[in-house]
Structure formats: C-alpha cells, structure tokens
C-alpha cells in the first residue's frame, strides 16, 4: 500500500470521476484505476461502482474517506514538522484561490515565490471563496486566497491583503446607464445578474437591499465574476462587480452607495504550518 493510492482515492471521491481525477493528478486513467483496485484488494471491499460516465462511491468508500483525509493531514503535519526542524523550504504546498484573485492579484506574487523557492512544488487549486474557506477548515488546503467572509471564523487566521471596491454596473445601452442620482428602488424594475446568494459578494450586495426591505429581481446567477461581467456587458441585466473588472463595455451606475469587500489569505492556526507556507505568507506581506 502506498500514499499515491490513498491520494487517488480522495481525488476520485472529490470529483466523482476517474478521468477528472487522472487529469488533476497528471496521470493516466488506467493508473488511477490501478491505484483504486489496490485499495479495494487491500481492504477487501468495493469502493466504486460504474454509474453512467462516472463512478458511484459505495458506503464503504464514504466510511473510509474521513479516515483517509485525517491520516493524510497528519502525515502532512509530520512532514511539515520535520521540514521545519531541518530549516528546509521545499516540498509540496497546496493552496487555493478564487478565480478573481488568482487571475488579477496573485500572478506577480506567485512568480516571485516560484523564483525564490524552486524546491517547492506549488499546487494551486481554483475554487470559489466559500469552498476554499471550508477546505482550509477541513485541512484540504494549507493556505487560501479568497474574499474574506462578512463574519470571520474564530478557528482560522485571516490577513487582509487588498481592498476591493464594488460598483453597480450595466451595459452602456442599458436604460439605467444614462440615469443620474439612482437609488436602489430604481434598480428593482430591471433584472439583476448576481453571484449565488451563498457567495460573500452576493451577501454584501443583498445586505444593502435588505436595509431598505428590498429584494432584487434576479434573472440568473453565475458564480464566476468574469462570466457575470460578460453577461452584463451584453445587456442582460445590471450587476455588482469589483471596480477592477469594469472595462469599456460597462458603465458604472450613478448610485450613491459605497460597498467593498476585503480580499486576503487564510490558514488554520491549529495545524502545523510548513516552512513553504510561512515563506509565502511572509512574501505576501512584503
């Protein structure tokens, strides 16, 4: 039994697919299947059954998953501790980032990091901020860059890095684009394009409407902000976006409301932090 078999098992559980697990592990599908079969032979149970184009996890697989994840986390802590004692900055650093931060804020910093610490294998996962938050709590990510939640979790450590102003926008030909001194009530008769209500950005936006007892007319929700920006630019509705995403095909609406979200990094202080992670935290603050 080897570590790779357990890592393949966790990845198949997360994706529900042998092919997707193979892509994310950078190995072939037969290699993933072989690793899963080695686990099934070792434990004497069936872990997955065929289900259409994917696989369906068995009850045994669901029972095994939390134990394997805990074991992998503990093994990672051991590795981090030994690496720390030896003063080495190397190994694998698994981080998460939202698409917006990963595309617009992180590249310059991560370029410096990779150049400074060539012995570190940087494993970057693009996930929604809310998912990244949960993955840090669960120990699946050592460090994450995300939109900080409106209410911080006492179990985690947060460091704000960027203020991200939010603005109301619409296409230049939208009826709202040419109007001055708008109020939230004026937006109610037009459809909106917002992230799902579970996202931190939507929570910040909807809180402004709730203060006035209003609920926007949501025509569709789409989490990636770049996708929302495109839909707003073709006139499907007004939206709220980071100011950094407003370009020539969008107009900032004339409405006297200031909103912003904070972007930053988060980690679990209760887990042993690797020197690789500490080096990235330090680099981000300089």
VEXMARZA-982911 format. One record per residue (C-alpha): residue in three letters; x, y, z. Coordinates in steps of 0.001 Angstrom, whole numbers, plus 500000, padded with zeros to 6 digits. Example, Ala and Ser with C-alpha at 12.3 -4.5 7.8 and 13.67 -1.06 7.14 Angstrom:
! residues 2
@residuo:ALA, u:512300, v:495500, w:507800
@residuo:SER, u:513670, v:498940, w:507140
! end
This chain:
! residues 286
@residuo:UNK, u:500000, v:500000, w:500000
@residuo:UNK, u:501371, v:503425, w:499115
@residuo:UNK, u:500497, v:507068, w:499576
@residuo:UNK, u:499618, v:507555, w:495900
@residuo:UNK, u:496759, v:505055, w:496167
@residuo:UNK, u:495138, v:506992, w:499001
@residuo:UNK, u:495619, v:510305, w:497181
@residuo:UNK, u:493958, v:508831, w:494086
@residuo:UNK, u:491055, v:507585, w:496207
@residuo:UNK, u:490472, v:511033, w:497719
@residuo:UNK, u:490638, v:512706, w:494306
@residuo:UNK, u:488081, v:510301, w:492807
@residuo:UNK, u:485796, v:510931, w:495789
@residuo:UNK, u:486099, v:514689, w:495292
@residuo:UNK, u:485493, v:514644, w:491529
@residuo:UNK, u:483242, v:511594, w:491158
@residuo:UNK, u:485214, v:510733, w:488060
@residuo:UNK, u:488224, v:508587, w:487205
@residuo:UNK, u:489083, v:510801, w:484222
@residuo:UNK, u:488879, v:514067, w:486181
@residuo:UNK, u:490955, v:512564, w:488987
@residuo:UNK, u:493555, v:511488, w:486434
@residuo:UNK, u:493683, v:514987, w:484933
@residuo:UNK, u:494169, v:516611, w:488325
@residuo:UNK, u:496824, v:514093, w:489368
@residuo:UNK, u:498578, v:514337, w:485973
@residuo:UNK, u:498490, v:510573, w:485453
@residuo:UNK, u:496564, v:508247, w:483148
@residuo:UNK, u:493095, v:506865, w:483838
@residuo:UNK, u:494418, v:503265, w:483985
@residuo:UNK, u:496923, v:504396, w:486620
@residuo:UNK, u:494119, v:505817, w:488772
@residuo:UNK, u:492058, v:502651, w:488309
@residuo:UNK, u:495038, v:500501, w:489288
@residuo:UNK, u:495542, v:502518, w:492477
@residuo:UNK, u:491869, v:502220, w:493404
@residuo:UNK, u:491952, v:498458, w:492779
@residuo:UNK, u:494988, v:498146, w:495036
@residuo:UNK, u:492994, v:499753, w:497856
@residuo:UNK, u:489995, v:497506, w:497191
@residuo:UNK, u:492242, v:494429, w:497277
@residuo:UNK, u:493923, v:495592, w:500467
@residuo:UNK, u:490694, v:496318, w:502370
@residuo:UNK, u:488652, v:493591, w:500718
@residuo:UNK, u:485780, v:495927, w:499805
@residuo:UNK, u:484328, v:497530, w:496694
@residuo:UNK, u:484892, v:501308, w:496750
@residuo:UNK, u:483319, v:502436, w:493461
@residuo:UNK, u:480690, v:501191, w:491044
@residuo:UNK, u:480095, v:502309, w:487464
@residuo:UNK, u:477411, v:504992, w:487062
@residuo:UNK, u:476943, v:506300, w:483538
@residuo:UNK, u:480123, v:508096, w:482508
@residuo:UNK, u:481307, v:508442, w:486096
@residuo:UNK, u:481564, v:506307, w:489185
@residuo:UNK, u:479380, v:505987, w:492264
@residuo:UNK, u:481065, v:505732, w:495661
@residuo:UNK, u:479925, v:502831, w:497841
@residuo:UNK, u:479031, v:503037, w:501508
@residuo:UNK, u:482482, v:501642, w:502303
@residuo:UNK, u:484110, v:504491, w:500359
@residuo:UNK, u:482129, v:507128, w:502262
@residuo:UNK, u:483129, v:505488, w:505551
@residuo:UNK, u:486776, v:505365, w:504519
@residuo:UNK, u:487058, v:508942, w:503209
@residuo:UNK, u:487207, v:510930, w:506507
@residuo:UNK, u:489720, v:508479, w:507985
@residuo:UNK, u:491972, v:508698, w:504930
@residuo:UNK, u:491785, v:512506, w:504858
@residuo:UNK, u:492664, v:512707, w:508556
@residuo:UNK, u:495558, v:510329, w:508040
@residuo:UNK, u:496872, v:512324, w:505077
@residuo:UNK, u:496592, v:515548, w:507102
@residuo:UNK, u:498504, v:514005, w:509996
@residuo:UNK, u:501145, v:512720, w:507609
@residuo:UNK, u:501427, v:516208, w:506155
@residuo:UNK, u:501843, v:517670, w:509640
@residuo:UNK, u:504687, v:515222, w:510315
@residuo:UNK, u:506361, v:516203, w:507067
@residuo:UNK, u:505950, v:519915, w:507833
@residuo:UNK, u:507371, v:519471, w:511341
@residuo:UNK, u:510446, v:517623, w:510128
@residuo:UNK, u:510959, v:520085, w:507289
@residuo:UNK, u:510717, v:522967, w:509772
@residuo:UNK, u:513280, v:521399, w:512097
@residuo:UNK, u:515718, v:520943, w:509227
@residuo:UNK, u:515294, v:524530, w:508080
@residuo:UNK, u:514419, v:523477, w:504547
@residuo:UNK, u:511937, v:525234, w:502309
@residuo:UNK, u:510830, v:522535, w:499924
@residuo:UNK, u:508088, v:520008, w:499322
@residuo:UNK, u:504526, v:520427, w:498081
@residuo:UNK, u:502447, v:523468, w:499027
@residuo:UNK, u:498734, v:523071, w:498339
@residuo:UNK, u:496922, v:526391, w:498136
@residuo:UNK, u:493517, v:527544, w:496954
@residuo:UNK, u:492450, v:530759, w:495286
@residuo:UNK, u:489271, v:532232, w:493887
@residuo:UNK, u:489313, v:532767, w:490130
@residuo:UNK, u:489221, v:536569, w:490513
@residuo:UNK, u:492170, v:536704, w:492909
@residuo:UNK, u:494095, v:534063, w:491014
@residuo:UNK, u:493744, v:535932, w:487732
@residuo:UNK, u:494034, v:539547, w:488871
@residuo:UNK, u:496063, v:539687, w:492107
@residuo:UNK, u:498251, v:536618, w:492603
@residuo:UNK, u:500325, v:536068, w:489438
@residuo:UNK, u:503011, v:538640, w:490260
@residuo:UNK, u:503422, v:537327, w:493819
@residuo:UNK, u:503446, v:533664, w:492864
@residuo:UNK, u:506015, v:534359, w:490132
@residuo:UNK, u:508352, v:535773, w:492766
@residuo:UNK, u:507651, v:532861, w:495067
@residuo:UNK, u:508431, v:530229, w:492441
@residuo:UNK, u:511660, v:532018, w:491578
@residuo:UNK, u:512736, v:532356, w:495211
@residuo:UNK, u:511799, v:528807, w:496246
@residuo:UNK, u:512387, v:526491, w:493270
@residuo:UNK, u:512367, v:523399, w:495519
@residuo:UNK, u:508710, v:523968, w:496428
@residuo:UNK, u:506075, v:522326, w:494258
@residuo:UNK, u:503195, v:524794, w:494169
@residuo:UNK, u:499833, v:523017, w:493842
@residuo:UNK, u:497251, v:525721, w:493014
@residuo:UNK, u:493520, v:524927, w:493128
@residuo:UNK, u:490967, v:527369, w:491675
@residuo:UNK, u:487844, v:527219, w:493842
@residuo:UNK, u:485095, v:529578, w:494979
@residuo:UNK, u:485990, v:531584, w:498081
@residuo:UNK, u:483360, v:529795, w:500126
@residuo:UNK, u:484710, v:526385, w:499116
@residuo:UNK, u:488292, v:527478, w:499799
@residuo:UNK, u:487226, v:528565, w:503279
@residuo:UNK, u:485735, v:525146, w:504016
@residuo:UNK, u:488743, v:523331, w:502552
@residuo:UNK, u:491102, v:525239, w:504842
@residuo:UNK, u:488915, v:524309, w:507807
@residuo:UNK, u:488952, v:520654, w:506740
@residuo:UNK, u:492698, v:520652, w:506205
@residuo:UNK, u:492430, v:520038, w:502443
@residuo:UNK, u:494264, v:523306, w:501724
@residuo:UNK, u:497162, v:524679, w:503722
@residuo:UNK, u:496583, v:528256, w:502648
@residuo:UNK, u:493894, v:530026, w:500625
@residuo:UNK, u:493433, v:533400, w:498961
@residuo:UNK, u:489812, v:534447, w:498971
@residuo:UNK, u:487161, v:537050, w:499567
@residuo:UNK, u:487093, v:537322, w:503343
@residuo:UNK, u:483696, v:536348, w:504774
@residuo:UNK, u:481487, v:539051, w:506356
@residuo:UNK, u:481754, v:537123, w:509634
@residuo:UNK, u:485199, v:535687, w:510376
@residuo:UNK, u:485605, v:532207, w:511848
@residuo:UNK, u:487466, v:532245, w:515192
@residuo:UNK, u:489110, v:528934, w:514311
@residuo:UNK, u:491040, v:530447, w:511402
@residuo:UNK, u:493692, v:533102, w:510915
@residuo:UNK, u:492980, v:535858, w:508386
@residuo:UNK, u:495218, v:538525, w:506889
@residuo:UNK, u:493583, v:541180, w:504656
@residuo:UNK, u:495669, v:541974, w:501580
@residuo:UNK, u:493565, v:544006, w:499163
@residuo:UNK, u:490558, v:546300, w:499443
@residuo:UNK, u:488251, v:545549, w:496542
@residuo:UNK, u:485614, v:548262, w:495915
@residuo:UNK, u:482336, v:547032, w:494449
@residuo:UNK, u:480290, v:549088, w:491987
@residuo:UNK, u:476906, v:548809, w:490297
@residuo:UNK, u:477322, v:548358, w:486537
@residuo:UNK, u:475332, v:547868, w:483342
@residuo:UNK, u:475913, v:547882, w:479597
@residuo:UNK, u:476262, v:551345, w:478059
@residuo:UNK, u:472922, v:550915, w:476245
@residuo:UNK, u:471040, v:549689, w:479337
@residuo:UNK, u:468170, v:552037, w:480405
@residuo:UNK, u:469866, v:552619, w:483780
@residuo:UNK, u:473193, v:553663, w:482260
@residuo:UNK, u:472046, v:557168, w:481290
@residuo:UNK, u:470193, v:557975, w:484519
@residuo:UNK, u:471644, v:560162, w:487282
@residuo:UNK, u:471223, v:560027, w:491065
@residuo:UNK, u:469883, v:556484, w:491068
@residuo:UNK, u:468506, v:554807, w:494179
@residuo:UNK, u:468226, v:551106, w:494921
@residuo:UNK, u:464499, v:551341, w:494290
@residuo:UNK, u:465219, v:552363, w:490692
@residuo:UNK, u:467000, v:549068, w:490082
@residuo:UNK, u:464077, v:546930, w:491180
@residuo:UNK, u:462221, v:547027, w:487846
@residuo:UNK, u:465187, v:545590, w:485950
@residuo:UNK, u:466685, v:542090, w:486170
@residuo:UNK, u:469975, v:541661, w:488002
@residuo:UNK, u:472973, v:539412, w:487406
@residuo:UNK, u:474474, v:538400, w:490724
@residuo:UNK, u:476556, v:535555, w:492113
@residuo:UNK, u:474609, v:532905, w:494033
@residuo:UNK, u:473268, v:534043, w:497400
@residuo:UNK, u:475773, v:531797, w:499180
@residuo:UNK, u:478749, v:533814, w:497937
@residuo:UNK, u:480307, v:536525, w:500094
@residuo:UNK, u:479998, v:539087, w:497288
@residuo:UNK, u:476247, v:538469, w:496983
@residuo:UNK, u:475834, v:538654, w:500761
@residuo:UNK, u:477492, v:542088, w:500821
@residuo:UNK, u:475291, v:543298, w:497958
@residuo:UNK, u:471998, v:541884, w:499229
@residuo:UNK, u:472625, v:543351, w:502680
@residuo:UNK, u:472309, v:546848, w:501158
@residuo:UNK, u:468913, v:545974, w:499681
@residuo:UNK, u:467750, v:544310, w:502891
@residuo:UNK, u:468363, v:547573, w:504787
@residuo:UNK, u:465535, v:549061, w:502714
@residuo:UNK, u:463373, v:545956, w:502702
@residuo:UNK, u:464093, v:545309, w:499018
@residuo:UNK, u:464854, v:542117, w:497123
@residuo:UNK, u:466383, v:542408, w:493629
@residuo:UNK, u:464852, v:540615, w:490660
@residuo:UNK, u:467492, v:538002, w:489849
@residuo:UNK, u:467266, v:536785, w:486250
@residuo:UNK, u:470163, v:534371, w:486614
@residuo:UNK, u:473063, v:533719, w:488949
@residuo:UNK, u:476533, v:532723, w:487881
@residuo:UNK, u:479408, v:532496, w:490337
@residuo:UNK, u:482491, v:533389, w:488233
@residuo:UNK, u:482650, v:537179, w:488183
@residuo:UNK, u:484192, v:537194, w:484708
@residuo:UNK, u:481115, v:535364, w:483419
@residuo:UNK, u:478793, v:537839, w:485133
@residuo:UNK, u:480768, v:540719, w:483644
@residuo:UNK, u:480245, v:539314, w:480146
@residuo:UNK, u:476512, v:538784, w:480655
@residuo:UNK, u:476105, v:542338, w:481959
@residuo:UNK, u:478102, v:543740, w:479038
@residuo:UNK, u:475626, v:542317, w:476515
@residuo:UNK, u:472699, v:543923, w:478324
@residuo:UNK, u:471089, v:541018, w:480165
@residuo:UNK, u:470844, v:542996, w:483404
@residuo:UNK, u:472632, v:545226, w:485888
@residuo:UNK, u:475186, v:543764, w:488256
@residuo:UNK, u:477634, v:544459, w:491073
@residuo:UNK, u:481276, v:543818, w:490247
@residuo:UNK, u:484727, v:544659, w:491581
@residuo:UNK, u:485808, v:548019, w:490216
@residuo:UNK, u:488855, v:546335, w:488690
@residuo:UNK, u:486615, v:544386, w:486296
@residuo:UNK, u:484840, v:547431, w:484826
@residuo:UNK, u:486004, v:547997, w:481250
@residuo:UNK, u:484902, v:549911, w:478156
@residuo:UNK, u:481808, v:547746, w:477579
@residuo:UNK, u:480341, v:548533, w:481004
@residuo:UNK, u:479146, v:551723, w:482684
@residuo:UNK, u:479366, v:552396, w:486416
@residuo:UNK, u:475880, v:553394, w:487525
@residuo:UNK, u:475375, v:556721, w:489291
@residuo:UNK, u:474229, v:555458, w:492662
@residuo:UNK, u:475493, v:556864, w:495963
@residuo:UNK, u:476300, v:553625, w:497771
@residuo:UNK, u:479772, v:552525, w:498800
@residuo:UNK, u:480430, v:548817, w:499006
@residuo:UNK, u:483672, v:546930, w:499239
@residuo:UNK, u:484938, v:543512, w:500040
@residuo:UNK, u:488271, v:542528, w:501505
@residuo:UNK, u:490482, v:540012, w:499794
@residuo:UNK, u:493108, v:538191, w:501763
@residuo:UNK, u:494616, v:534919, w:502879
@residuo:UNK, u:493521, v:532405, w:505467
@residuo:UNK, u:495019, v:529363, w:507159
@residuo:UNK, u:494291, v:527074, w:510095
@residuo:UNK, u:496497, v:528030, w:513082
@residuo:UNK, u:495719, v:524717, w:514754
@residuo:UNK, u:497637, v:522831, w:512085
@residuo:UNK, u:501399, v:522732, w:511739
@residuo:UNK, u:502315, v:525210, w:509029
@residuo:UNK, u:505104, v:524224, w:506654
@residuo:UNK, u:508064, v:526481, w:506040
@residuo:UNK, u:506905, v:526696, w:502429
@residuo:UNK, u:503574, v:528162, w:503572
@residuo:UNK, u:505241, v:530515, w:506044
@residuo:UNK, u:507539, v:531766, w:503296
@residuo:UNK, u:504545, v:532546, w:501064
@residuo:UNK, u:502726, v:534328, w:503906
@residuo:UNK, u:505818, v:536453, w:504537
@residuo:UNK, u:506264, v:537224, w:500842
@residuo:UNK, u:502626, v:538341, w:500508
@residuo:UNK, u:503059, v:540879, w:503328
@residuo:UNK, u:506232, v:542471, w:501961
! end
